[in-house]
Structure formats: structure tokens, C-alpha cells
Amino acid sequence: MNEIQILDAGYAPLFNAIVAWAGEQDAIRALLISGSVAKGSADAYSDLDFVVVTHKSAIEGLMEDVHRIIDDVEPVIIENRLPPGRASVLSVVTDGWHRIDLAFGDPDSGILQQALIPVFDPDTLFDGVPDANVLAPVDADQVVALSKEFLRVLGLSAVVHGRKDAHSAHDGSNLLRNMLIELFLMEPPRRTRSSAKKTLPLLTLEQQEVLKSLPPLADNLEMLVVFDSALAEVFLLRARRLIESIGGVWPVATEQATREYLKGMALD
């Protein structure tokens, strides 16, 4: 299929083997491509994702079988089976570091409610979904919850700094930075991360510049205080502005209490 040509060339024989295998299985009702390829956001570093529509009783046997098929093409060096949720997922990495995920479920499991490209679907089980890029505006309560969590982690920085634990303080600073990115994605137009490995294309140029302008991070307590202070100044201003723009109420008491606590600990 033309859609996978953007991936590393090593995926082609794996793709062909899986498609041929699935077409021979009476228990498989449909095979579809999912993930970034289906969303049109794949690049040469993306992995290959499938949805396999079948009945629950066949899933375990199909997982074992497709593992063997993949291993015959390129030896599997890592395998993970995610606990059944709306689907059972087999995730493998080959010795060529090709990554393949297969989600197995029946038509009523919800696995068809996403961007997909049918490889074969004779019963037209997949009839399309609304544009996955169109998201409802963020709810003010979500931003308030994120802001309170930011203030909680910011307040806890006093604990690790008091213990002179630069390693834990560094971890906390990274958490705060990740929450700023989550806030960026809540700002209009709202976006969502399809992968933890793909964030940059979702950020505006202005947001990227904000991240670049933050002070450097290191396992150094003085540097971490400077970083956290600069980050908090950006996050709290933008979060409050977003919350109030969508009719929410900024958690004034939480912010004031946190500021007073950090001031008392000489970290504000």
C-alpha cells in the first residue's frame, strides 16, 4: 500500500507477511492500518500499527500465530502484551528495530472508532469516523485540575530542595515542564498528542520559543530553583488567562498558599 511507503523500507516485508497471514485466517473479519499512518502524520521514524477485528475467543491464538509470522521475517527481540482494555494489544520490536503494534478486538469493542485505513474489510465494519483533528474546546475544570497539580508539584519542590536532593528536584522540574506542554496543547486551537514521541509539530512557533527561552536544566539545586521560577511565571500566567477566557475560576487560594509556602522556604 502506498500509505506505508513513508516508513522505513524494512517495514514492507513485515507488512506483506502480516497481510498475507491475516487474509488466510477465517477468524479475522477485517484488517486495518491505524496509528500515525492512518492519521496522515507518519514519518520515516514512525512505527506500523494494525487493528485486527475478530471474536474474543480467537485473540490469544491469533497473537501467538502472528508473532511467529513476524519472527519468521525478522526475529522479534522485544514483545509486550498489554492487558485487555477495549482491545488486546501485541507490541513487538524486531532485531532491525522495526516496531509493530496489533490491536485485536471485536467490532463492538470500540477499536474501530479511530482513524483507520482498511486493508481488507469485506463487511464494511469500518464506515469512517469524525475528523480526529477537530476537538471540542477544553473544559475549564480540566485546566483548573492541571493548574492545581502544577502548584502541588511546585510546592513539593521545597521538600526535595530541603533534603538537598538535586536528582529528585530535577525530576520534579521535568514534570513541571511536561505540564506546561500539556497546557500549550489546551490553548486554542486545542490539540492532542497521538504519541509521546511526537510533540514538536503540535506546538506553535511561539510556544516552541517559550520552551527554548527557559533556563537550562541540570542536577544543580540553584539552577533548578531558577528554572522552576521561570517556568512557573509562564505557566501560571497562561493558565489563568486560559481559564478565565473560557469562563472558569482561577484557584486563587491554592496559588496564594503555595507562594507563601515557597516564600517561607526561601524558594519563591
C-alpha positions in Angstrom: 0.0 0.0 0.0 1.2 3.5 -0.8 0.4 4.7 2.7 3.3 2.8 4.3 5.9 3.9 1.8 6.9 6.8 4.1 8.0 4.3 6.7 11.5 2.7 6.8 11.8 0.3 3.8 12.2 -2.6 6.3 8.5 -2.5 7.2 7.4 -3.6 3.7 8.2 -7.3 4.0 6.7 -7.3 7.5 3.6 -5.6 6.3 3.2 -8.0 3.4 3.7 -11.0 5.6 1.1 -9.8 8.1 -1.4 -9.0 5.4 -1.0 -12.4 3.7 -1.3 -14.2 7.1 -4.5 -12.3 8.0 -6.1 -13.0 4.7 -5.8 -16.7 5.4 -7.4 -16.6 8.8 -11.2 -17.4 8.9 -11.4 -15.8 12.4 -10.3 -12.4 11.1 -13.1 -10.3 9.8 -11.1 -7.2 8.9 -7.5 -5.9 9.0 -6.9 -2.1 9.1 -4.0 0.2 9.4 -4.1 2.5 12.4 -1.8 5.0 14.2 0.1 7.8 12.6 0.0 6.2 9.1 -3.8 6.3 9.2 -3.8 9.8 10.5 -1.5 11.0 7.8 1.1 12.2 10.3 3.6 9.4 9.9 7.3 10.0 9.0 10.3 7.8 8.4 10.6 7.2 12.2 7.0 6.1 12.8 6.0 2.5 13.6 3.4 0.3 12.0 0.0 -0.2 13.7 -2.8 -2.5 12.8 -6.3 -3.2 14.0 -7.4 -6.8 13.8 -11.2 -7.4 14.0 -12.0 -10.8 15.3 -14.0 -12.5 18.1 -12.6 -12.6 21.6 -12.1 -16.4 21.7 -9.7 -16.2 18.8 -7.4 -13.5 20.1 -4.9 -15.5 22.1 -4.3 -17.9 19.2 -4.0 -15.2 16.7 -1.5 -13.4 18.8 0.7 -16.4 19.0 0.4 -17.0 15.3 1.2 -13.5 14.1 4.2 -13.4 16.5 5.5 -16.5 14.6 4.9 -14.8 11.2 6.7 -11.7 12.2 9.6 -13.7 13.7 10.0 -15.6 10.5 10.6 -12.4 8.6 12.7 -10.6 11.2 13.5 -12.0 14.6 11.5 -10.5 17.5 13.7 -9.2 20.3 11.0 -7.5 22.5 7.4 -8.4 23.0 4.8 -6.8 25.2 1.2 -7.8 25.6 -1.0 -5.0 27.0 -3.7 -6.0 29.4 -7.1 -6.3 27.6 -9.0 -3.0 27.6 -11.2 -2.1 24.7 -8.7 -4.3 22.8 -5.9 -6.7 23.4 -2.6 -5.4 22.1 0.5 -7.2 20.9 3.5 -4.9 20.6 6.8 -6.2 19.2 10.2 -4.9 18.3 12.3 -6.8 15.8 16.1 -7.1 15.6 16.1 -4.4 12.9 14.3 -2.2 15.4 11.0 -2.2 13.4 8.1 -1.6 15.8 4.7 -3.2 15.2 1.6 -3.0 17.3 -1.5 -5.1 16.6 -4.8 -4.3 18.4 -7.3 -7.2 18.5 -10.9 -6.8 19.3 -14.5 -7.5 18.1 -16.5 -4.9 16.2 -18.3 -3.7 19.4 -15.1 -3.2 21.4 -14.6 0.4 20.1 -11.4 -0.3 18.3 -13.0 0.9 15.0 -13.7 4.4 16.5 -10.4 6.0 15.3 -8.7 7.0 12.1 -8.2 3.8 10.1 -7.3 2.6 6.6 -8.9 -0.7 5.6 -6.5 -3.3 4.1 -9.5 -5.7 3.8 -12.9 -5.2 5.3 -15.4 -7.2 3.2 -18.4 -6.5 5.6 -17.6 -2.7 5.8 -17.3 -2.8 9.5 -15.4 0.5 9.4 -17.5 3.3 8.0 -15.3 6.2 8.9 -15.2 8.4 12.0 -15.4 12.2 12.5 -12.3 14.2 11.8 -10.0 13.3 14.6 -8.2 16.6 14.3 -11.4 18.5 15.3 -11.5 18.6 19.1 -14.1 20.2 21.4 -12.8 23.3 23.3 -11.1 22.4 26.5 -13.2 22.4 29.7 -12.3 25.0 32.3 -12.3 22.3 35.0 -9.6 20.4 33.1 -7.3 23.4 33.1 -8.0 24.1 36.8 -7.1 20.5 37.6 -3.9 20.8 35.7 -3.1 24.1 37.4 -3.6 22.7 40.9 -1.4 19.7 40.0 1.2 22.1 38.8 1.0 24.1 42.1 1.2 20.8 44.1 4.4 19.7 42.3 5.8 23.2 42.6 5.1 23.2 46.3 6.8 19.8 46.7 10.0 21.2 45.3 10.6 22.7 48.7 10.7 19.1 50.1 13.4 17.9 47.8 15.4 21.1 47.9 15.3 21.0 51.7 16.7 17.5 51.5 19.4 18.7 49.1 18.3 16.1 46.6 19.2 17.5 43.2 18.2 14.3 41.4 14.7 14.3 42.7 14.4 18.1 42.2 15.4 17.6 38.6 12.7 15.0 38.1 10.2 17.5 39.6 11.3 20.2 37.2 10.7 17.8 34.3 7.2 17.1 35.5 6.5 20.9 35.6 7.9 21.3 32.1 5.6 18.5 30.8 2.6 20.2 32.4 3.5 23.4 30.6 3.4 21.4 27.3 0.0 19.9 28.3 -1.2 23.5 28.9 0.1 24.6 25.5 -2.0 21.8 23.8 -5.1 23.0 25.7 -4.7 26.5 24.3 -6.7 27.2 21.2 -6.7 25.6 18.8 -6.8 22.6 21.1 -4.5 19.7 20.0 -3.9 16.2 21.4 -0.7 14.1 21.3 -1.1 10.9 19.4 2.3 9.8 20.5 4.7 10.6 23.3 7.4 10.7 20.7 5.8 13.4 18.6 5.2 16.8 20.2 7.1 19.4 18.2 4.7 19.6 15.3 1.8 20.2 17.7 3.3 23.4 19.2 3.0 26.8 17.7 6.2 28.7 16.9 5.5 31.0 19.8 5.1 28.0 22.2 8.4 26.5 20.9 10.2 29.8 21.6 8.8 29.9 25.1 10.3 26.4 25.8 13.6 27.4 24.2 13.8 30.5 26.4 13.6 28.6 29.7 16.8 28.5 31.7 19.0 25.3 31.4 18.3 22.2 33.5 20.9 20.3 35.4 21.4 18.4 38.7 22.2 21.6 40.4 19.8 23.0 43.1 20.5 26.7 42.4 19.9 26.2 38.6 16.7 24.2 39.3 15.3 27.0 41.5 15.9 29.4 38.7 14.3 27.1 36.2 11.2 26.3 38.3 10.7 30.0 39.0 10.9 30.9 35.3 8.6 28.1 34.3 6.0 28.9 37.0 5.9 32.5 35.8 5.0 31.3 32.3 2.6 28.6 33.3 0.6 30.4 35.9 0.1 33.5 33.7 -1.1 31.5 30.7 -3.2 29.0 32.7 -5.1 31.8 34.5 -5.6 33.6 31.2 -7.0 30.4 29.6 -9.2 29.5 32.5 -10.8 33.0 32.7 -11.2 33.2 28.9 -13.5 30.1 28.9 -15.5 31.1 32.0 -13.6 29.3 34.7 -12.4 30.5 38.1 -8.7 30.6 38.8 -7.8 28.8 42.1 -6.6 31.9 43.9 -6.3 30.4 47.3 -4.2 27.5 46.0 -1.8 29.8 44.3 -1.5 32.1 47.3 -0.9 29.3 49.7 1.7 27.8 47.5 3.5 31.1 47.0 3.5 31.8 50.8 4.8 28.3 51.5 7.7 28.6 48.9 8.5 32.1 50.2 8.8 30.7 53.7 11.1 28.0 52.4 13.1 30.7 50.5 12.2 29.2 47.2 9.9 31.8 45.8 
